[in-house]
Amino acid sequence: MSTLLGRIHRAQRGVTLVELLVALAVFAMFVLMIDAVFSSARTSSRKTELAADVQQNARVATDRILRELHETNINQVLVNNATPGASQIVFKSARCCGGPAGEIQDNSIFCLYTRANAGLGYDSRCFTFSGGNITAPNPGYTSPEPIAPNGTYTPIWQRSVSYCVTGTAGAYNLQRVVGDLSQPGDALTQPACGGDTVATMIESFDVSVSGGVVSVTLKAKGTEVVQGRAIPAQEVLLPGQSLTRN
């Protein structure tokens, strides 16, 4: 009888403190291994996303600048390189700036000196400037433009467009500033930097003009901290050249 009770007592015995500590240590190591795997996957995924964001951010800005530069004339471009890595460029655009009576801007219209005062290809807003006397068209409208169409089909400069950077060195924002011209022949000036933000995470923005070609070099850089660890800086350097309109 006593032997049977001894066997039952030994069968009901719990774990020792050492066994419990060993089990907890093994479990902790298992949890740490899983956490390391997920942390590494998260960091790698975010690194890829950041690299894509930096590249797309810079590429869209570069494409937009070069596309607009292609529509201007090399004689209508002004560049300021006083600060290396923080250039400013301003040029004239023939995209319609709006028109009389506060009309909404229509970027689909490229203004040219047309031959006729009406009909296909003619838009009265292209001959409207803040110094003119044009009013909203009406049934008796007789085209009182301050500049008459002359049939040369050369651009009528409507606006000035400027690209510049703001913020601290190495972490700039690329800004686009647009202003209306009073007359097509107005002299270009460097406006104060502001306007719409075209791109962020810009490390440097350099512009140069040589032989009728405008060269734009945009360098973007992005860094981020994920789960307490800094992701290696993701960089992209996008050079581009634009032959301006002759």
C-alpha positions as CSV (number, residue, x, y, z in Angstrom):
1,M,0.0,0.0,0.0
2,S,2.8,2.4,0.9
3,T,4.6,1.6,-2.3
4,L,1.5,2.5,-4.4
5,L,1.1,5.8,-2.5
6,G,4.7,6.6,-3.2
7,R,4.3,6.0,-6.9
8,I,1.2,8.2,-7.0
9,H,3.1,11.0,-5.2
10,R,6.0,10.9,-7.5
11,A,3.7,10.9,-10.6
12,Q,2.0,14.1,-9.3
13,R,5.3,16.0,-8.7
14,G,5.6,19.5,-10.5
15,V,8.6,21.0,-12.4
16,T,11.5,22.4,-10.6
17,L,12.6,26.1,-10.7
18,V,15.6,25.2,-12.9
19,E,13.3,23.5,-15.4
20,L,11.0,26.5,-15.4
21,L,13.9,28.9,-16.1
22,V,15.2,26.8,-18.9
23,A,11.8,26.6,-20.5
24,L,11.4,30.4,-20.2
25,A,14.8,31.0,-21.7
26,V,14.1,28.7,-24.7
27,F,10.7,30.5,-25.2
28,A,12.4,33.9,-25.0
29,M,15.0,32.9,-27.6
30,F,12.2,31.7,-29.9
31,V,10.4,35.0,-29.6
32,L,13.5,37.0,-30.3
33,M,14.2,34.9,-33.4
34,I,10.7,35.5,-34.7
35,D,11.0,39.3,-33.9
36,A,14.3,39.5,-35.7
37,V,12.9,37.9,-38.8
38,F,9.9,40.2,-38.9
39,S,12.0,43.3,-38.1
40,S,14.4,42.5,-40.9
41,A,11.5,42.0,-43.3
42,R,9.9,45.2,-42.2
43,T,13.1,47.2,-42.6
44,S,13.8,45.7,-46.0
45,S,10.3,46.4,-47.2
46,R,10.4,50.0,-46.0
47,K,13.9,50.5,-47.6
48,T,12.5,49.4,-51.0
49,E,9.5,51.7,-50.6
50,L,11.7,54.6,-49.6
51,A,14.0,54.1,-52.6
52,A,11.0,54.0,-54.9
53,D,9.5,57.2,-53.3
54,V,12.8,59.1,-53.7
55,Q,13.2,58.0,-57.3
56,Q,9.7,58.8,-58.4
57,N,9.7,62.0,-56.5
58,A,12.8,63.3,-58.3
59,R,11.9,61.8,-61.7
60,V,8.4,63.5,-61.8
61,A,9.9,66.8,-60.9
62,T,12.7,66.5,-63.5
63,D,10.3,65.5,-66.3
64,R,8.1,68.4,-65.5
65,I,10.9,71.0,-65.6
66,L,12.3,69.6,-68.9
67,R,8.9,69.5,-70.5
68,E,8.3,73.2,-69.7
69,L,11.8,74.2,-70.7
70,H,11.2,72.6,-74.1
71,E,8.5,75.2,-74.8
72,T,10.5,78.3,-74.0
73,N,13.4,80.0,-75.9
74,I,17.0,80.0,-74.8
75,N,16.9,83.8,-74.9
76,Q,14.0,83.7,-72.4
77,V,15.8,81.8,-69.7
78,L,17.5,83.3,-66.6
79,V,19.6,81.1,-64.2
80,N,21.0,82.0,-60.8
81,N,23.8,79.7,-59.5
82,A,24.9,81.9,-56.6
83,T,24.4,79.0,-54.2
84,P,25.9,75.7,-55.3
85,G,23.2,73.0,-55.1
86,A,20.4,75.5,-54.8
87,S,20.1,77.0,-58.3
88,Q,17.1,79.0,-59.4
89,I,15.8,79.1,-63.0
90,V,13.1,81.4,-64.4
91,F,11.8,81.3,-68.0
92,K,8.9,82.6,-70.1
93,S,6.0,80.3,-71.0
94,A,3.4,80.8,-73.7
95,R,0.8,78.7,-71.9
96,C,-2.4,80.8,-71.6
97,C,-2.4,82.7,-68.3
98,G,-6.1,83.2,-68.0
99,G,-7.7,86.2,-69.7
100,P,-10.1,89.0,-69.0
101,A,-12.5,89.2,-66.1
102,G,-10.6,86.7,-64.0
103,E,-11.0,83.7,-66.3
104,I,-9.6,80.4,-65.1
105,Q,-6.1,79.5,-66.5
106,D,-6.2,77.1,-69.3
107,N,-2.9,75.3,-69.7
108,S,-4.1,73.4,-72.8
109,I,-3.7,76.6,-74.8
110,F,-0.3,77.5,-76.2
111,C,-0.4,81.0,-77.4
112,L,0.9,82.0,-80.9
113,Y,0.7,85.0,-83.1
114,T,-2.1,83.8,-85.4
115,R,-3.1,85.3,-88.7
116,A,-6.8,85.8,-88.1
117,N,-8.8,87.5,-85.3
118,A,-11.3,84.7,-85.1
119,G,-11.8,81.0,-85.9
120,L,-9.8,77.9,-85.5
121,G,-6.5,78.3,-83.6
122,Y,-7.4,81.8,-82.3
123,D,-8.0,82.5,-78.6
124,S,-8.6,86.1,-77.5
125,R,-7.0,85.3,-74.1
126,C,-3.6,84.9,-75.9
127,F,-3.7,88.6,-76.7
128,T,-4.8,89.8,-73.3
129,F,-2.4,91.3,-70.8
130,S,-2.8,93.2,-67.6
131,G,-1.7,96.4,-69.5
132,G,-4.3,95.9,-72.2
133,N,-7.8,97.1,-72.6
134,I,-9.6,93.9,-73.6
135,T,-12.9,93.0,-72.0
136,A,-14.9,89.8,-72.0
137,P,-16.2,88.9,-75.5
138,N,-19.7,89.8,-76.4
139,P,-21.8,89.7,-79.6
140,G,-20.3,93.0,-80.7
141,Y,-16.7,92.0,-79.9
142,T,-14.2,93.4,-82.5
143,S,-10.9,92.1,-81.0
144,P,-9.4,95.2,-79.4
145,E,-6.2,93.4,-78.5
146,P,-3.2,95.5,-77.5
147,I,-1.1,93.1,-79.7
148,A,-2.6,92.3,-83.2
149,P,-2.2,88.8,-84.7
150,N,0.6,89.0,-87.4
151,G,0.7,85.5,-88.7
152,T,4.2,84.6,-87.6
153,Y,3.0,81.8,-85.3
154,T,5.8,82.6,-82.9
155,P,5.1,82.2,-79.1
156,I,3.3,84.9,-77.2
157,W,5.0,84.9,-73.8
158,Q,2.2,84.9,-71.2
159,R,3.8,83.9,-67.9
160,S,7.1,83.5,-66.1
161,V,7.8,80.1,-64.5
162,S,10.5,79.7,-61.9
163,Y,11.9,76.6,-60.1
164,C,13.9,77.0,-56.9
165,V,14.5,75.3,-53.6
166,T,13.6,76.2,-50.0
167,G,14.5,74.7,-46.7
168,T,17.8,73.6,-45.2
169,A,20.8,72.4,-47.3
170,G,20.5,68.7,-48.1
171,A,16.8,68.6,-47.3
172,Y,15.3,71.1,-49.8
173,N,11.8,71.4,-51.1
174,L,11.6,72.1,-54.9
175,Q,9.1,74.9,-55.5
176,R,7.4,76.2,-58.7
177,V,6.5,79.9,-58.9
178,V,4.3,81.2,-61.6
179,G,3.6,84.9,-62.5
180,D,1.7,86.7,-65.3
181,L,3.5,89.0,-67.6
182,S,2.2,92.5,-68.4
183,Q,3.6,92.3,-71.9
184,P,5.3,89.5,-73.8
185,G,8.6,91.5,-73.9
186,D,8.8,92.1,-70.1
187,A,12.3,91.5,-68.7
188,L,12.7,88.4,-66.5
189,T,13.5,88.8,-62.9
190,Q,14.1,86.2,-60.1
191,P,10.9,86.0,-58.0
192,A,10.9,85.1,-54.3
193,C,10.9,81.4,-53.9
194,G,7.6,79.9,-52.9
195,G,4.5,78.7,-54.7
196,D,3.7,75.0,-55.2
197,T,5.9,72.2,-53.8
198,V,6.9,70.0,-56.7
199,A,9.2,67.6,-54.9
200,T,10.6,67.0,-51.4
201,M,13.7,65.3,-50.1
202,I,15.9,67.2,-52.5
203,E,19.6,67.2,-51.7
204,S,20.7,69.5,-54.5
205,F,19.3,71.3,-57.6
206,D,21.8,72.5,-60.2
207,V,21.0,74.2,-63.5
208,S,23.3,75.4,-66.3
209,V,22.9,76.9,-69.8
210,S,25.3,76.2,-72.6
211,G,24.9,76.4,-76.4
212,G,21.1,76.5,-76.4
213,V,20.8,73.6,-74.0
214,V,19.6,73.8,-70.5
215,S,21.0,71.1,-68.2
216,V,19.2,70.2,-65.0
217,T,20.6,67.9,-62.3
218,L,18.4,66.9,-59.4
219,K,19.7,64.8,-56.6
220,A,17.2,63.4,-54.1
221,K,18.0,61.6,-50.8
222,G,15.7,60.0,-48.3
223,T,16.4,58.6,-44.8
224,E,14.0,57.1,-42.2
225,V,14.1,55.4,-38.8
226,V,12.2,52.1,-38.6
227,Q,11.8,50.3,-35.3
228,G,14.6,52.4,-33.7
229,R,17.0,51.7,-36.5
230,A,18.0,54.1,-39.3
231,I,17.5,52.9,-42.8
232,P,20.6,53.4,-45.0
233,A,20.1,56.6,-47.1
234,Q,18.5,56.1,-50.4
235,E,19.8,58.4,-53.2
236,V,19.0,59.1,-56.8
237,L,20.8,61.4,-59.2
238,L,18.8,62.5,-62.3
239,P,20.6,64.6,-64.9
240,G,18.5,65.9,-67.8
241,Q,18.9,68.2,-70.8
242,S,16.3,70.2,-72.7
243,L,16.7,71.8,-76.1
244,T,14.5,74.9,-75.9
245,R,12.1,76.0,-78.7
246,N,13.9,77.9,-81.5
